[in-house]
Amino acid sequence: MTPPTLTTITHPGAAAVAISLALCGCAVGPNFRSPDAPSDAGSNSYTPTALPTQTVQADGPAGAAQQFVFGQEIPAQWWTLFHSETLDQMIRGALQQSPDMASAQAALRQARENYNAESGSLLYPNVSGKLSATRERASAVSSGVPGGSVFNLFNASVNVSYTLDVFGASRRTLEGLQAAVDYQRFQVEATYLSLTANLVTTAIKEASLRAQLHATLAVLDDQQQQLAVIENQFALGAIPRSTVLTQRTQVAQTLASLPDLEKSLAQTRHQLSVYAGKLPSESGMPEFQLESLQLPQDLPVTLPSALVRQRPDIRAKEESLHQASAQIGVATANQYPQITLSGDYGSAASRMGDLFSHAAGFWSIAAALAQPIFNGGELSAKRRAAVAAYEQAEAQYRGTVLTAFQNVADSLRALDFDASTLKAQVEVEAVAGEALSLNKRQYELGAISYLALLDAERTYQKSRIGLVQAQAARYADTAALFQALGGGWWNRPPLADATPTATVDTNN
């Protein structure tokens, strides 16, 4: 990817060149062109080896096989594919209340008004009116009147001035400002995507932590029941006290793991409230369960060649590159002559009644040409700085593209491995549960030691938690894929501004 060719003029002071450019309306500097997609983006694969057409299937919740459908459109409200009305309502409310959305949209309005302000002053002549009244005493020396004189002067005039955009400085300035507007527009889309993805993944994390907490409580209940049996056996003298102490330790360890899960669950709900634009203390936040979510089975995957047009962060970086390109044009144009036309028309009289009489009228027309001759290399240095800024923006753009392709590749691979992990974890949990039941019966019959039973309990507890985490990973990485692909923002109408939480008195 190379910078656009820079258009230069060999003799900036030549009048013929200036007249020629004025007639054809040429703008010096590079004409921006959107960068091409990466050269290896023509295939349907984001990874070195091709993905399977679908993931493996596992028994139980979140175990359905997912199919990768290349080229299928991504819905604008992609989170609705999880089929959770509660999640959908929360996200819709958050989009209206989020301070991040309000901030991004305010920045967009600011950029638009900056463009409007500059376009008015650069595209049209500046017209100003002046009305003044002066009463003055002139000395005898200056007036030639013994003792001096006192007189009035009334003045009414209109001034018009306009700088010809011969070398395109104004057009390049407006081009850069329009790029700044587009940059902020894509920043709004990036904020929208980040907010919705954070809400989904945080809701999934909450559901996962709640499921882990319930699984731990179920294991704890089982352990406490086992402890009661062991204590009865100890009371009858059937087992040594060390066995009781070991089981009590196991129960205590399980109890000790609960506060950490409860803390994580509470912090996750606080984060969810903040994403939704609410204080953590506010009521009304829904609680999420993994069972209330449905795993999307058809996963639309953007073609690699189209990803650079769909990721809002890439589009924002492209507009930064566009703005840097326009600044090269501005810096180049500043090296050439500036032509300004101006005119005055008005009336001046010593009495108010004579102000608009024929004799009091005056007018003037002027044209000025200013050409930098010597400035210590300032303008050339500024142009070189603008070129360097373009090269910096180009490198940042390429870095963003590389990260975007990595995000998609990571998500696709994660989904493939998640399915395999869940399938294996389902088998582990089933075998661990069966082994625990068998060990309990054998222990009650005295066929195995208590240590063997304890080991089976620990294995089962770990498998239960692992199963929940594997289920949650499939949901979370599905959401991550939609985020990595851009979220389908191009398939919905423009966003309405978020409702501001504070107002400013614009009358002061």
Backbone torsions as a table, in degrees:
resi	resn	phi	psi	omega
1	MET	NA	118.3	-177.1
2	THR	-117.1	150.5	178.8
3	PRO	-61.3	152.1	176.3
4	PRO	-59.9	152.2	178.5
5	THR	-64.5	134.1	-179.5
6	LEU	-87.8	129.3	178.8
7	THR	-88.7	124.6	-178.8
8	THR	-126.7	161.3	178.2
9	ILE	-118.8	128.8	-172.5
10	THR	-69.9	-41.2	-176.8
11	HIS	-120.7	88.5	-174.5
12	PRO	-64.7	-20.4	-177.5
13	GLY	-91.0	-4.5	-175.0
14	ALA	-71.8	127.3	-178.6
15	ALA	-66.0	-35.3	-179.4
16	ALA	-63.0	-40.4	178.0
17	VAL	-63.6	-43.1	-178.8
18	ALA	-62.1	-43.6	-179.1
19	ILE	-65.9	-41.4	179.8
20	SER	-61.1	-44.9	179.8
21	LEU	-67.1	-36.6	179.4
22	ALA	-62.9	-37.3	-178.9
23	LEU	-73.4	-39.4	-176.4
24	CYS	-91.4	-9.8	177.3
25	GLY	67.6	37.9	-177.6
26	CYS	-77.2	144.6	175.3
27	ALA	-116.5	122.9	-179.8
28	VAL	-72.9	165.0	-179.2
29	GLY	96.9	176.0	-175.7
30	PRO	-75.5	145.1	170.0
31	ASN	-93.6	117.8	-171.0
32	PHE	-71.3	140.7	173.7
33	ARG	-133.9	134.5	-178.5
34	SER	-59.4	135.8	179.5
35	PRO	-61.9	149.1	177.0
36	ASP	-73.7	157.2	173.9
37	ALA	-65.1	156.1	177.9
38	PRO	-52.2	146.6	-173.2
39	SER	-63.5	-27.1	-178.1
40	ASP	-96.2	19.3	-178.0
41	ALA	-92.2	13.3	-179.6
42	GLY	-81.8	-17.3	-179.8
43	SER	-85.6	179.0	179.0
44	ASN	-99.0	13.5	-174.8
45	SER	-120.0	137.6	174.5
46	TYR	-95.9	-7.8	-173.0
47	THR	-119.6	158.5	-178.7
48	PRO	-58.0	-36.2	176.8
49	THR	-112.7	146.4	-175.6
50	ALA	-64.9	144.6	176.1
51	LEU	-79.1	155.3	171.4
52	PRO	-68.4	158.4	-180.0
53	THR	-67.0	-26.8	177.1
54	GLN	-151.6	161.2	179.8
55	THR	-82.5	168.7	176.5
56	VAL	-73.2	162.6	-178.5
57	GLN	-108.7	145.9	177.7
58	ALA	-131.8	160.0	178.4
59	ASP	-77.8	152.5	173.0
60	GLY	89.5	-175.2	-179.0
61	PRO	-58.3	144.2	177.9
62	ALA	61.1	20.2	-176.8
63	GLY	-99.3	0.2	-177.4
64	ALA	-66.1	148.7	176.0
65	ALA	-73.0	142.6	178.2
66	GLN	-112.0	134.7	-179.6
67	GLN	-102.7	136.8	176.0
68	PHE	-92.5	116.8	-177.0
69	VAL	-111.9	99.0	-178.2
70	PHE	-72.7	136.2	177.3
71	GLY	87.1	-7.0	179.3
72	GLN	-77.4	141.1	-177.6
73	GLU	-66.7	146.9	177.4
74	ILE	-95.7	126.0	179.7
75	PRO	-65.7	147.3	-178.6
76	ALA	-62.2	-42.6	176.4
77	GLN	-98.5	68.7	-173.4
78	TRP	-62.9	-26.3	-178.5
79	TRP	-67.1	-17.3	178.6
80	THR	-68.9	-15.1	177.7
81	LEU	-67.9	-14.4	175.1
82	PHE	-82.5	-5.4	174.4
83	HIS	54.7	48.2	175.9
84	SER	-123.1	107.6	179.3
85	GLU	-63.9	-35.7	178.8
86	THR	-62.8	-44.0	178.5
87	LEU	-63.9	-43.2	-179.6
88	ASP	-61.9	-45.3	-179.9
89	GLN	-64.3	-39.8	179.7
90	MET	-63.5	-43.0	-178.7
91	ILE	-66.6	-42.3	179.3
92	ARG	-61.6	-40.2	176.9
93	GLY	-67.6	-39.2	-178.9
94	ALA	-64.6	-36.5	-179.9
95	LEU	-63.4	-26.8	178.4
96	GLN	-86.1	-25.5	-172.7
97	GLN	-107.9	-9.8	-173.3
98	SER	-67.5	125.9	174.8
99	PRO	-66.2	-28.5	177.8
100	ASP	-64.8	-42.0	177.4
101	MET	-65.9	-43.1	179.6
102	ALA	-61.9	-40.0	179.5
103	SER	-65.4	-45.9	-179.3
104	ALA	-63.4	-39.3	-179.6
105	GLN	-72.0	-33.2	175.4
106	ALA	-66.7	-38.6	176.9
107	ALA	-63.2	-36.2	177.1
108	LEU	-66.1	-44.2	177.9
109	ARG	-61.8	-39.2	178.2
110	GLN	-61.3	-45.1	179.9
111	ALA	-63.1	-39.5	178.6
112	ARG	-64.2	-43.2	-179.2
113	GLU	-69.6	-33.5	174.3
114	ASN	-62.8	-40.0	176.5
115	TYR	-63.9	-45.2	-179.6
116	ASN	-61.3	-40.8	-179.1
117	ALA	-64.4	-46.2	-178.0
118	GLU	-72.0	-37.0	-179.0
119	SER	-64.8	-36.3	178.3
120	GLY	-64.9	-39.9	-177.2
121	SER	-81.0	-25.3	-176.9
122	LEU	-92.4	-32.8	-175.3
123	LEU	-87.3	-25.3	-173.7
124	TYR	-120.5	156.2	177.0
125	PRO	-63.8	149.7	173.7
126	ASN	-88.9	122.6	-179.3
127	VAL	-119.2	128.5	179.0
128	SER	-135.6	145.8	177.9
129	GLY	-113.3	150.2	-178.6
130	LYS	-139.7	133.3	176.2
131	LEU	-134.4	123.6	-176.8
132	SER	-141.0	155.3	175.6
133	ALA	-137.1	129.0	-176.4
134	THR	-130.5	134.0	171.2
135	ARG	-116.5	126.0	-169.8
136	GLU	-140.3	143.6	173.2
137	ARG	-108.0	119.8	178.4
138	ALA	-95.2	143.8	179.7
139	SER	-71.7	164.8	178.6
140	ALA	-62.5	-34.1	-179.3
141	VAL	-66.1	-47.8	-176.4
142	SER	-76.4	-29.7	-177.4
143	SER	-94.4	-20.7	-176.4
144	GLY	75.4	10.6	179.7
145	VAL	-107.9	125.6	178.5
146	PRO	-55.0	130.5	179.8
147	GLY	82.5	-0.6	-179.2
148	GLY	80.0	179.7	-179.6
149	SER	-147.5	153.0	176.8
150	VAL	-113.3	131.5	-179.5
151	PHE	-145.3	160.6	177.6
152	ASN	-107.9	149.6	175.1
153	LEU	-137.4	120.4	177.8
154	PHE	-110.1	135.6	-174.8
155	ASN	-137.3	133.0	174.1
156	ALA	-136.3	124.6	-175.9
157	SER	-151.0	160.2	175.5
158	VAL	-126.4	132.1	179.2
159	ASN	-116.9	134.9	177.9
160	VAL	-125.6	130.2	177.6
161	SER	-139.4	147.9	-178.8
162	TYR	-152.7	130.9	176.5
163	THR	-98.3	119.6	-179.6
164	LEU	-67.0	135.1	-179.9
165	ASP	-91.0	63.2	-173.6
166	VAL	-65.2	-43.8	-175.0
167	PHE	-104.9	9.6	170.8
168	GLY	84.7	16.1	-179.9
169	ALA	-61.1	-42.0	-179.1
170	SER	-67.9	-41.5	-179.5
171	ARG	-65.7	-39.2	178.0
172	ARG	-69.0	-35.2	177.0
173	THR	-63.0	-45.3	179.0
174	LEU	-68.0	-34.0	175.9
175	GLU	-60.9	-43.6	177.9
176	GLY	-66.1	-38.4	179.0
177	LEU	-68.4	-36.9	176.5
178	GLN	-65.9	-37.4	175.6
179	ALA	-63.8	-35.7	177.3
180	ALA	-66.0	-36.5	176.0
181	VAL	-64.6	-46.5	179.6
182	ASP	-64.1	-36.6	176.4
183	TYR	-58.7	-47.7	-179.7
184	GLN	-66.5	-32.3	177.8
185	ARG	-63.5	-43.0	178.6
186	PHE	-73.1	-25.9	174.0
187	GLN	-66.6	-35.9	174.9
188	VAL	-61.7	-44.7	179.4
189	GLU	-64.8	-38.2	178.6
190	ALA	-65.6	-39.5	177.6
191	THR	-65.1	-42.1	177.0
192	TYR	-58.2	-48.0	-178.6
193	LEU	-64.8	-44.4	-179.1
194	SER	-63.5	-42.3	-179.0
195	LEU	-64.2	-48.4	-178.0
196	THR	-64.6	-40.9	179.2
197	ALA	-66.1	-40.5	178.4
198	ASN	-64.2	-37.6	178.5
199	LEU	-64.8	-43.5	-178.6
200	VAL	-65.5	-50.0	-176.3
201	THR	-67.6	-33.2	177.7
202	THR	-71.0	-37.5	175.5
203	ALA	-63.6	-39.3	177.5
204	ILE	-65.9	-41.7	178.7
205	LYS	-62.4	-41.2	177.5
206	GLU	-61.1	-46.0	179.6
207	ALA	-61.5	-38.9	179.3
208	SER	-65.1	-46.3	-179.9
209	LEU	-64.1	-38.1	178.7
210	ARG	-65.8	-40.4	178.3
211	ALA	-66.5	-39.3	177.0
212	GLN	-64.2	-38.4	178.2
213	LEU	-64.7	-44.2	178.9
214	HIS	-64.2	-39.8	179.0
215	ALA	-65.4	-39.8	178.4
216	THR	-65.9	-40.0	178.0
217	LEU	-64.9	-37.1	178.1
218	ALA	-65.7	-42.0	177.1
219	VAL	-64.2	-41.1	178.8
220	LEU	-61.2	-43.2	178.8
221	ASP	-61.3	-41.6	178.3
222	ASP	-64.5	-40.5	179.5
223	GLN	-66.5	-38.9	179.4
224	GLN	-67.3	-37.1	174.7
225	GLN	-64.2	-41.5	177.4
226	GLN	-63.6	-37.6	178.3
227	LEU	-62.8	-40.2	178.9
228	ALA	-62.0	-40.0	178.6
229	VAL	-64.4	-44.4	-178.0
230	ILE	-65.0	-40.0	179.0
231	GLU	-64.1	-36.8	176.0
232	ASN	-65.1	-40.4	178.3
233	GLN	-65.0	-37.8	178.7
234	PHE	-66.4	-39.5	179.3
235	ALA	-63.3	-30.4	178.2
236	LEU	-85.6	-3.4	179.0
237	GLY	80.5	17.1	-176.1
238	ALA	-83.4	-24.4	-177.7
239	ILE	-135.1	158.8	179.5
240	PRO	-77.3	164.2	-179.8
241	ARG	-65.4	-28.8	-179.4
242	SER	-59.1	-33.0	178.5
243	THR	-67.1	-40.2	177.7
244	VAL	-62.8	-45.3	-178.7
245	LEU	-63.9	-36.9	178.9
246	THR	-64.7	-42.9	179.2
247	GLN	-67.4	-39.0	177.0
248	ARG	-61.7	-39.5	177.1
249	THR	-62.2	-41.6	179.1
250	GLN	-62.3	-43.2	177.9
251	VAL	-63.8	-42.7	-179.6
252	ALA	-63.9	-39.0	178.7
253	GLN	-65.0	-40.3	177.6
254	THR	-66.0	-42.3	175.8
255	LEU	-60.2	-37.4	-179.0
256	ALA	-67.5	-24.3	179.8
257	SER	-79.7	-15.1	-177.2
258	LEU	-68.5	-45.4	-178.6
259	PRO	-57.4	-37.8	-179.9
260	ASP	-65.5	-41.1	176.5
261	LEU	-65.5	-41.6	179.6
262	GLU	-65.3	-38.6	177.4
263	LYS	-63.5	-46.6	179.8
264	SER	-62.0	-40.0	179.1
265	LEU	-64.9	-43.2	179.5
266	ALA	-64.0	-43.8	-179.9
267	GLN	-65.9	-35.8	177.7
268	THR	-65.7	-40.2	177.6
269	ARG	-67.7	-36.4	175.3
270	HIS	-61.3	-44.7	179.1
271	GLN	-63.0	-39.5	178.6
272	LEU	-62.8	-39.3	177.9
273	SER	-63.1	-42.9	-179.4
274	VAL	-65.9	-42.4	175.8
275	TYR	-59.2	-35.2	-179.5
276	ALA	-79.8	1.0	178.9
277	GLY	79.9	25.7	-178.7
278	LYS	-123.7	158.1	172.3
279	LEU	-72.4	147.0	178.3
280	PRO	-57.7	-25.6	-178.2
281	SER	-80.7	-12.5	-177.6
282	GLU	-70.6	144.4	178.4
283	SER	-89.4	172.3	175.4
284	GLY	98.5	-3.4	177.3
285	MET	-74.5	131.8	-178.1
286	PRO	-72.7	158.8	173.8
287	GLU	-105.5	138.5	-175.2
288	PHE	-111.1	141.7	176.8
289	GLN	-122.5	144.4	177.4
290	LEU	-59.3	-32.7	-178.7
291	GLU	-68.0	-19.7	-179.1
292	SER	-84.1	-6.8	179.7
293	LEU	-104.1	145.7	177.8
294	GLN	-115.9	129.4	-176.7
295	LEU	-73.8	122.5	176.1
296	PRO	-61.3	131.7	-176.0
297	GLN	-94.9	-28.9	176.1
298	ASP	-104.8	117.2	-177.8
299	LEU	-106.5	106.0	176.7
300	PRO	-68.4	129.8	-178.5
301	VAL	-121.0	120.9	179.6
302	THR	-64.6	140.5	173.0
303	LEU	-62.8	138.6	-178.5
304	PRO	-53.5	-35.9	-178.7
305	SER	-66.3	-20.7	-178.4
306	ALA	-98.9	-8.5	-174.4
307	LEU	-61.6	-38.1	-176.2
308	VAL	-66.4	-18.9	178.2
309	ARG	-92.9	-8.4	-174.2
310	GLN	-109.9	-24.8	179.6
311	ARG	-78.4	119.9	-178.8
312	PRO	-64.4	-29.4	178.6
313	ASP	-69.6	-35.1	176.3
314	ILE	-68.3	-42.7	179.3
315	ARG	-64.3	-36.4	177.0
316	ALA	-64.5	-43.2	178.1
317	LYS	-64.9	-34.1	177.0
318	GLU	-63.5	-40.0	178.5
319	GLU	-69.9	-32.3	172.8
320	SER	-62.9	-40.0	176.7
321	LEU	-64.9	-40.7	177.8
322	HIS	-62.2	-44.4	179.4
323	GLN	-62.4	-41.6	178.2
324	ALA	-64.8	-36.3	176.8
325	SER	-63.5	-43.4	179.3
326	ALA	-63.8	-34.4	179.6
327	GLN	-66.5	-28.9	173.8
328	ILE	-63.3	-42.7	177.8
329	GLY	-61.9	-41.5	178.8
330	VAL	-63.5	-46.4	-179.0
331	ALA	-64.6	-34.0	177.9
332	THR	-69.8	-45.0	-178.7
333	ALA	-63.4	-30.5	-179.9
334	ASN	-67.6	-12.1	178.2
335	GLN	-83.9	-9.3	-174.5
336	TYR	-110.9	170.8	-174.7
337	PRO	-59.7	146.5	174.5
338	GLN	-112.1	121.8	-177.7
339	ILE	-108.0	125.8	-178.3
340	THR	-124.3	131.9	173.7
341	LEU	-108.1	139.7	179.8
342	SER	-146.8	156.9	178.3
343	GLY	-154.1	148.7	177.5
344	ASP	-128.3	141.7	173.8
345	TYR	-143.5	131.6	-178.6
346	GLY	-173.4	-164.0	-176.9
347	SER	-146.4	142.3	179.1
348	ALA	-139.6	132.3	-178.3
349	ALA	-152.1	160.3	179.3
350	SER	-85.7	-13.4	176.6
351	ARG	-126.6	143.5	-179.0
352	MET	-58.8	-37.7	-177.9
353	GLY	-66.5	-24.4	-179.3
354	ASP	-95.3	4.8	-169.8
355	LEU	-60.7	-40.8	-175.9
356	PHE	-106.9	21.9	176.2
357	SER	-74.5	164.0	-177.9
358	HIS	-62.5	-38.0	-177.0
359	ALA	-71.2	-22.3	-176.5
360	ALA	-86.9	-7.4	-174.9
361	GLY	-75.0	150.4	174.1
362	PHE	-148.3	158.5	176.1
363	TRP	-156.0	162.2	176.7
364	SER	-155.2	148.7	175.4
365	ILE	-131.2	133.7	-176.9
366	ALA	-141.6	151.7	173.1
367	ALA	-133.5	137.9	-178.4
368	ALA	-133.9	142.1	176.4
369	LEU	-125.1	123.3	179.6
370	ALA	-117.2	125.8	-179.0
371	GLN	-124.9	119.6	175.8
372	PRO	-60.3	130.5	179.8
373	ILE	-109.4	-51.8	178.3
374	PHE	-143.1	124.0	177.1
375	ASN	-139.4	24.8	177.8
376	GLY	67.9	24.4	179.8
377	GLY	79.9	12.0	-176.3
378	GLU	-60.7	-49.7	-175.3
379	LEU	-67.6	-38.4	177.1
380	SER	-64.9	-40.4	178.6
381	ALA	-64.7	-39.2	179.6
382	LYS	-65.9	-35.6	178.0
383	ARG	-68.5	-41.7	177.7
384	ARG	-63.6	-36.3	176.9
385	ALA	-64.7	-38.3	178.5
386	ALA	-65.7	-38.5	177.3
387	VAL	-64.7	-41.8	178.3
388	ALA	-64.2	-38.1	177.5
389	ALA	-63.8	-36.8	176.4
390	TYR	-63.4	-45.5	179.9
391	GLU	-62.9	-36.4	176.1
392	GLN	-64.6	-45.7	179.0
393	ALA	-63.2	-36.0	178.5
394	GLU	-64.9	-42.1	178.9
395	ALA	-65.6	-39.6	178.1
396	GLN	-65.7	-37.1	176.9
397	TYR	-61.7	-48.0	-179.0
398	ARG	-63.0	-37.7	177.4
399	GLY	-63.8	-39.5	178.4
400	THR	-65.7	-39.2	178.3
401	VAL	-63.4	-45.3	179.7
402	LEU	-61.0	-42.8	179.0
403	THR	-63.7	-38.5	179.8
404	ALA	-62.8	-45.6	178.8
405	PHE	-65.6	-34.7	175.9
406	GLN	-64.3	-42.7	179.7
407	ASN	-57.1	-45.5	-178.7
408	VAL	-66.5	-45.8	-179.7
409	ALA	-60.8	-43.0	179.0
410	ASP	-61.5	-43.8	-177.9
411	SER	-65.8	-42.8	-179.9
412	LEU	-63.4	-45.1	178.4
413	ARG	-65.7	-39.1	179.7
414	ALA	-61.3	-41.2	179.7
415	LEU	-64.7	-39.3	178.3
416	ASP	-64.3	-46.8	-179.4
417	PHE	-71.3	-33.4	178.4
418	ASP	-58.2	-44.1	-178.6
419	ALA	-63.2	-42.2	178.8
420	SER	-66.9	-39.1	178.9
421	THR	-63.8	-43.8	-179.6
422	LEU	-63.7	-42.4	179.3
423	LYS	-59.3	-44.2	178.9
424	ALA	-67.1	-37.8	-177.3
425	GLN	-70.0	-33.6	175.3
426	VAL	-61.3	-43.3	179.2
427	GLU	-66.6	-40.5	178.5
428	VAL	-61.6	-45.4	-178.1
429	GLU	-65.4	-39.4	179.8
430	ALA	-66.1	-45.5	-179.9
431	VAL	-66.9	-41.0	179.8
432	ALA	-63.9	-39.4	177.9
433	GLY	-65.8	-42.6	178.2
434	GLU	-64.6	-41.1	179.7
435	ALA	-64.7	-38.3	179.4
436	LEU	-65.4	-43.5	178.9
437	SER	-61.5	-42.4	179.4
438	LEU	-65.1	-42.1	-179.9
439	ASN	-65.8	-34.7	177.6
440	LYS	-63.1	-46.2	-179.0
441	ARG	-64.9	-41.9	179.9
442	GLN	-65.6	-37.2	179.3
443	TYR	-66.8	-41.7	179.2
444	GLU	-62.2	-29.7	178.6
445	LEU	-87.8	-5.1	179.6
446	GLY	79.8	18.0	-177.1
447	ALA	-82.6	-23.8	179.9
448	ILE	-131.0	164.4	178.6
449	SER	-80.0	164.4	178.2
450	TYR	-65.5	-33.1	-179.9
451	LEU	-61.2	-36.4	177.3
452	ALA	-65.0	-40.7	177.4
453	LEU	-65.0	-44.0	-180.0
454	LEU	-60.2	-42.9	178.9
455	ASP	-62.8	-39.5	178.1
456	ALA	-65.2	-38.1	178.1
457	GLU	-64.3	-43.7	-179.7
458	ARG	-64.7	-40.8	179.1
459	THR	-63.4	-41.2	-179.5
460	TYR	-67.9	-42.8	179.0
461	GLN	-59.7	-44.7	179.4
462	LYS	-64.5	-37.9	-179.1
463	SER	-68.8	-36.3	178.1
464	ARG	-62.7	-46.8	178.9
465	ILE	-65.2	-42.6	178.9
466	GLY	-60.8	-36.5	179.1
467	LEU	-65.7	-44.2	179.0
468	VAL	-62.0	-44.9	-179.5
469	GLN	-63.9	-37.1	178.6
470	ALA	-67.8	-38.0	176.4
471	GLN	-64.6	-45.3	-179.1
472	ALA	-64.6	-34.8	-179.0
473	ALA	-61.7	-35.9	-179.8
474	ARG	-66.4	-40.6	176.6
475	TYR	-65.9	-47.8	-175.5
476	ALA	-64.6	-42.3	-178.7
477	ASP	-73.7	-24.9	171.9
478	THR	-65.0	-45.4	176.6
479	ALA	-62.6	-39.1	179.4
480	ALA	-62.9	-35.1	178.4
481	LEU	-65.3	-45.6	178.7
482	PHE	-60.8	-39.1	177.7
483	GLN	-66.0	-43.5	-178.4
484	ALA	-63.7	-29.2	-178.4
485	LEU	-88.1	-0.5	175.7
486	GLY	106.2	-13.1	172.0
487	GLY	78.9	2.4	175.0
488	GLY	73.2	23.5	-177.4
489	TRP	-60.6	-26.2	-177.7
490	TRP	-73.2	-8.6	-178.7
491	ASN	-99.7	15.0	177.6
492	ARG	-131.7	161.8	178.2
493	PRO	-68.8	165.3	179.4
494	PRO	-56.7	149.8	-178.7
495	LEU	-73.0	144.1	168.5
496	ALA	-82.5	149.0	-179.7
497	ASP	-61.8	140.3	174.1
498	ALA	-66.1	144.3	-179.2
499	THR	-65.7	122.9	179.6
500	PRO	-68.1	146.4	-179.7
501	THR	-90.3	-10.4	179.5
502	ALA	-142.4	153.0	179.4
503	THR	-119.3	153.7	-179.5
504	VAL	-117.1	134.3	176.9
505	ASP	-75.1	103.3	-177.0
506	THR	-82.5	0.5	-179.0
507	ASN	-83.4	-14.7	-178.5
508	ASN	-95.0	NA	NA
